[in-house]
Amino acid sequence: MWGIETHYPGVWIVVPAFNEAAVVGEVIADLRSVFDHVVCVDDGSTDGTGEIALRAGAHLVGHPINVGQGAAIQTGVEYARKQPGAEVFATFDADGQHRIKDVAAMIDRLSAGDVDVVIGTRFGRHAGGRPPLLKRIVLRTAARFSRRGRRLGLTDTNNGLRVFNKTVADGLDLTMNGMSHANEFVMLIAENNWRVVEEPVEVLYTEYSKSKGQPLLNGVNIVFDGFLRGRIPR
Protein backbone atom coordinates (compact mmCIF):
# COMPACT_ATOMS: atom_id res chain seq x y z
CA MET A 1 0.00 0.00 0.00
CA TRP A 2 1.60 3.26 -1.20
CA GLY A 3 4.90 1.38 -1.27
CA ILE A 4 4.86 1.04 2.53
CA GLU A 5 6.03 -2.09 4.31
CA THR A 6 3.08 -3.97 5.78
CA HIS A 7 2.48 -5.80 9.04
CA TYR A 8 5.09 -4.16 11.35
CA PRO A 9 4.70 -6.95 13.96
CA GLY A 10 6.21 -5.00 16.87
CA VAL A 11 4.25 -1.79 16.27
CA TRP A 12 1.05 -0.86 18.12
CA ILE A 13 -1.10 2.03 16.92
CA VAL A 14 -3.24 3.69 19.62
CA VAL A 15 -6.38 5.43 18.33
CA PRO A 16 -8.40 7.42 20.90
CA ALA A 17 -11.96 7.92 19.67
CA PHE A 18 -15.07 9.74 20.85
CA ASN A 19 -18.21 9.69 18.66
CA GLU A 20 -16.31 9.06 15.41
CA ALA A 21 -18.74 6.50 13.92
CA ALA A 22 -18.82 8.32 10.59
CA VAL A 23 -15.13 7.75 9.85
CA VAL A 24 -13.52 5.43 12.41
CA GLY A 25 -14.22 2.27 10.40
CA GLU A 26 -12.32 3.57 7.39
CA VAL A 27 -9.49 4.91 9.56
CA ILE A 28 -9.06 1.56 11.34
CA ALA A 29 -9.34 -0.45 8.11
CA ASP A 30 -6.65 1.69 6.46
CA LEU A 31 -4.36 1.28 9.47
CA ARG A 32 -4.97 -2.47 9.57
CA SER A 33 -4.00 -2.78 5.91
CA VAL A 34 -0.47 -1.81 7.00
CA PHE A 35 -0.17 -2.56 10.73
CA ASP A 36 -0.92 -5.81 12.51
CA HIS A 37 -1.88 -4.20 15.79
CA VAL A 38 -4.31 -1.30 16.24
CA VAL A 39 -6.04 -0.57 19.54
CA CYS A 40 -9.01 1.78 19.56
CA VAL A 41 -9.94 3.34 22.90
CA ASP A 42 -13.64 4.16 22.77
CA ASP A 43 -13.84 7.09 25.16
CA GLY A 44 -17.49 6.85 26.18
CA SER A 45 -18.98 7.18 22.69
CA THR A 46 -22.74 7.03 22.24
CA ASP A 47 -22.84 6.45 18.47
CA GLY A 48 -21.46 2.93 18.07
CA THR A 49 -17.84 4.01 17.50
CA GLY A 50 -16.44 1.07 19.44
CA GLU A 51 -18.44 -1.59 17.62
CA ILE A 52 -17.46 -0.15 14.24
CA ALA A 53 -13.77 -0.06 15.21
CA LEU A 54 -13.95 -3.67 16.40
CA ARG A 55 -15.54 -4.84 13.14
CA ALA A 56 -12.81 -2.99 11.22
CA GLY A 57 -10.14 -5.06 12.97
CA ALA A 58 -9.07 -3.07 16.02
CA HIS A 59 -8.49 -4.31 19.52
CA LEU A 60 -11.13 -2.47 21.52
CA VAL A 61 -10.80 -0.93 24.97
CA GLY A 62 -13.68 1.16 26.31
CA HIS A 63 -14.27 3.89 28.86
CA PRO A 64 -17.79 3.86 30.32
CA ILE A 65 -17.92 7.67 30.16
CA ASN A 66 -16.08 10.32 28.18
CA VAL A 67 -12.98 11.34 30.14
CA GLY A 68 -10.86 12.98 27.45
CA GLN A 69 -8.19 12.27 24.86
CA GLY A 70 -5.29 12.23 27.31
CA ALA A 71 -6.93 9.52 29.41
CA ALA A 72 -7.80 7.54 26.27
CA ILE A 73 -4.20 7.64 25.06
CA GLN A 74 -2.92 6.55 28.48
CA THR A 75 -5.38 3.65 28.52
CA GLY A 76 -4.38 2.61 25.01
CA VAL A 77 -0.66 2.73 25.73
CA GLU A 78 -1.13 0.76 28.96
CA TYR A 79 -2.99 -1.92 26.99
CA ALA A 80 -0.45 -2.01 24.16
CA ARG A 81 2.68 -2.07 26.30
CA LYS A 82 1.50 -5.28 28.00
CA GLN A 83 1.26 -7.17 24.69
CA PRO A 84 3.97 -9.70 23.80
CA GLY A 85 6.53 -8.33 21.37
CA ALA A 86 5.33 -4.71 21.58
CA GLU A 87 8.31 -2.48 20.84
CA VAL A 88 7.07 0.64 19.02
CA PHE A 89 3.96 2.70 19.76
CA ALA A 90 2.13 5.44 17.88
CA THR A 91 -0.78 7.73 18.66
CA PHE A 92 -3.08 8.37 15.71
CA ASP A 93 -6.26 10.47 15.59
CA ALA A 94 -9.57 8.81 14.73
CA ASP A 95 -10.99 11.64 12.61
CA GLY A 96 -9.04 10.95 9.41
CA GLN A 97 -6.60 13.85 9.69
CA HIS A 98 -3.43 11.79 9.85
CA ARG A 99 -1.71 9.97 6.98
CA ILE A 100 -0.44 6.42 7.27
CA LYS A 101 2.64 7.18 5.19
CA ASP A 102 3.62 9.85 7.72
CA VAL A 103 3.45 7.45 10.66
CA ALA A 104 5.43 4.90 8.62
CA ALA A 105 8.13 7.51 7.96
CA MET A 106 8.20 8.34 11.67
CA ILE A 107 8.61 4.65 12.54
CA ASP A 108 11.51 4.46 10.09
CA ARG A 109 13.08 7.52 11.77
CA LEU A 110 12.70 5.92 15.21
CA SER A 111 14.32 2.73 13.93
CA ALA A 112 17.64 4.57 13.51
CA GLY A 113 17.98 4.09 17.27
CA ASP A 114 19.28 7.54 18.17
CA VAL A 115 15.94 8.89 19.46
CA ASP A 116 13.15 7.71 21.76
CA VAL A 117 10.28 9.85 20.47
CA VAL A 118 9.35 11.23 17.05
CA ILE A 119 6.67 13.95 17.00
CA GLY A 120 4.94 15.16 13.87
CA THR A 121 5.16 18.83 12.95
CA ARG A 122 2.77 20.73 10.70
CA PHE A 123 5.40 23.42 10.20
CA GLY A 124 8.12 21.41 8.49
CA ARG A 125 6.82 21.71 4.92
CA HIS A 126 6.04 24.73 2.79
CA ALA A 127 3.17 23.12 0.90
CA GLY A 128 0.14 21.13 1.95
CA GLY A 129 -1.44 20.36 5.30
CA ARG A 130 -0.92 23.74 6.92
CA PRO A 131 -3.52 24.60 9.54
CA PRO A 132 -5.98 27.46 8.92
CA LEU A 133 -4.56 30.85 9.88
CA LEU A 134 -6.19 31.23 13.31
CA LYS A 135 -5.34 27.65 14.30
CA ARG A 136 -1.79 28.20 13.07
CA ILE A 137 -1.47 31.26 15.30
CA VAL A 138 -2.77 29.34 18.33
CA LEU A 139 -0.44 26.38 17.69
CA ARG A 140 2.57 28.63 17.21
CA THR A 141 1.71 30.51 20.41
CA ALA A 142 1.30 27.26 22.34
CA ALA A 143 4.74 26.13 21.19
CA ARG A 144 6.28 29.45 22.25
CA PHE A 145 4.67 29.25 25.70
CA SER A 146 6.05 25.74 26.20
CA ARG A 147 9.37 26.38 27.90
CA ARG A 148 10.34 22.71 27.71
CA GLY A 149 9.15 22.48 24.14
CA ARG A 150 11.39 25.39 23.16
CA ARG A 151 14.33 23.80 24.93
CA LEU A 152 13.70 20.56 23.06
CA GLY A 153 13.46 22.42 19.75
CA LEU A 154 9.81 21.51 19.13
CA THR A 155 7.68 23.62 16.79
CA ASP A 156 4.34 21.77 17.11
CA THR A 157 3.88 20.68 20.72
CA ASN A 158 0.17 19.86 20.27
CA ASN A 159 0.52 17.46 17.35
CA GLY A 160 -1.35 14.21 18.02
CA LEU A 161 0.84 12.09 15.74
CA ARG A 162 3.66 10.60 17.81
CA VAL A 163 5.84 7.50 17.61
CA PHE A 164 7.90 6.23 20.54
CA ASN A 165 9.79 3.25 21.86
CA LYS A 166 9.14 0.85 24.74
CA THR A 167 11.18 2.93 27.19
CA VAL A 168 8.79 5.85 26.66
CA ALA A 169 5.69 3.65 26.67
CA ASP A 170 6.69 2.05 29.98
CA GLY A 171 7.37 5.46 31.52
CA LEU A 172 4.33 7.25 30.15
CA ASP A 173 2.04 8.51 32.91
CA LEU A 174 -0.38 11.10 31.56
CA THR A 175 -2.50 12.64 34.31
CA MET A 176 -4.10 15.42 32.26
CA ASN A 177 -7.15 13.79 30.76
CA GLY A 178 -8.13 16.35 28.11
CA MET A 179 -6.41 17.98 25.16
CA SER A 180 -3.76 19.52 27.42
CA HIS A 181 -2.16 16.09 27.73
CA ALA A 182 0.05 17.18 24.81
CA ASN A 183 1.82 19.69 27.05
CA GLU A 184 2.26 17.02 29.70
CA PHE A 185 3.74 14.66 27.13
CA VAL A 186 6.39 17.28 26.35
CA MET A 187 7.03 17.75 30.07
CA LEU A 188 7.59 14.00 30.46
CA ILE A 189 10.04 14.00 27.55
CA ALA A 190 12.07 16.73 29.21
CA GLU A 191 11.91 15.29 32.73
CA ASN A 192 12.93 11.80 31.63
CA ASN A 193 15.61 13.00 29.19
CA TRP A 194 13.99 11.07 26.36
CA ARG A 195 15.61 11.91 23.03
CA VAL A 196 13.14 13.59 20.69
CA VAL A 197 13.01 14.84 17.11
CA GLU A 198 10.26 16.19 14.88
CA GLU A 199 9.24 14.78 11.52
CA PRO A 200 7.32 16.87 8.97
CA VAL A 201 3.78 15.57 8.45
CA GLU A 202 0.73 16.63 6.51
CA VAL A 203 -2.59 17.00 8.31
CA LEU A 204 -5.70 16.55 6.19
CA TYR A 205 -8.20 19.25 7.13
CA THR A 206 -11.36 17.72 5.69
CA GLU A 207 -14.78 19.23 6.25
CA TYR A 208 -15.49 16.42 8.72
CA SER A 209 -12.28 16.89 10.71
CA LYS A 210 -12.80 20.64 10.83
CA SER A 211 -16.34 20.16 12.09
CA LYS A 212 -14.99 17.86 14.83
CA GLY A 213 -11.95 20.00 15.59
CA GLN A 214 -11.32 21.99 18.74
CA PRO A 215 -12.98 25.38 18.90
CA LEU A 216 -10.55 28.29 18.92
CA LEU A 217 -11.37 28.94 22.58
CA ASN A 218 -10.19 25.43 23.47
CA GLY A 219 -6.94 26.17 21.72
CA VAL A 220 -6.51 29.34 23.74
CA ASN A 221 -7.21 27.36 26.92
CA ILE A 222 -4.48 24.89 25.93
CA VAL A 223 -2.04 27.78 25.50
CA PHE A 224 -2.69 29.17 28.95
CA ASP A 225 -2.86 25.74 30.57
CA GLY A 226 0.53 24.94 29.09
CA PHE A 227 1.86 28.30 30.28
CA LEU A 228 0.79 27.55 33.84
CA ARG A 229 1.73 23.87 33.89
CA GLY A 230 5.15 24.68 32.55
CA ARG A 231 5.80 26.56 35.76
CA ILE A 232 4.32 24.04 38.19
CA PRO A 233 6.47 21.06 39.26
CA ARG A 234 4.93 17.63 38.71
Number of C-alpha atoms within 10 A of each C-alpha: 10 7 6 11 11 14 14 14 13 15 22 26 27 28 28 27 27 25 20 25 20 14 17 25 22 17 23 25 17 15 23 18 13 18 21 17 22 27 24 29 31 28 25 20 19 15 13 15 24 28 14 20 29 18 13 18 19 25 18 19 17 18 16 10 12 19 14 20 25 22 23 28 25 22 22 27 24 15 17 24 19 11 12 8 12 17 17 25 26 26 23 27 20 26 26 20 20 21 18 20 17 17 23 19 17 25 22 13 19 20 14 9 10 11 15 23 25 24 26 27 24 22 20 15 13 8 8 12 16 19 16 10 9 11 16 15 13 19 24 17 17 26 23 18 19 26 17 20 22 14 9 17 14 20 23 25 27 25 18 20 22 21 29 25 23 14 14 19 23 12 11 18 17 20 14 17 17 16 19 24 23 22 25 22 20 22 21 19 20 16 11 11 11 16 16 20 18 22 19 16 25 21 21 17 19 12 9 14 17 14 10 12 12 12 11 12 10 13 21 16 15 22 23 16 16 24 18 12 15 19 10 8 6 10
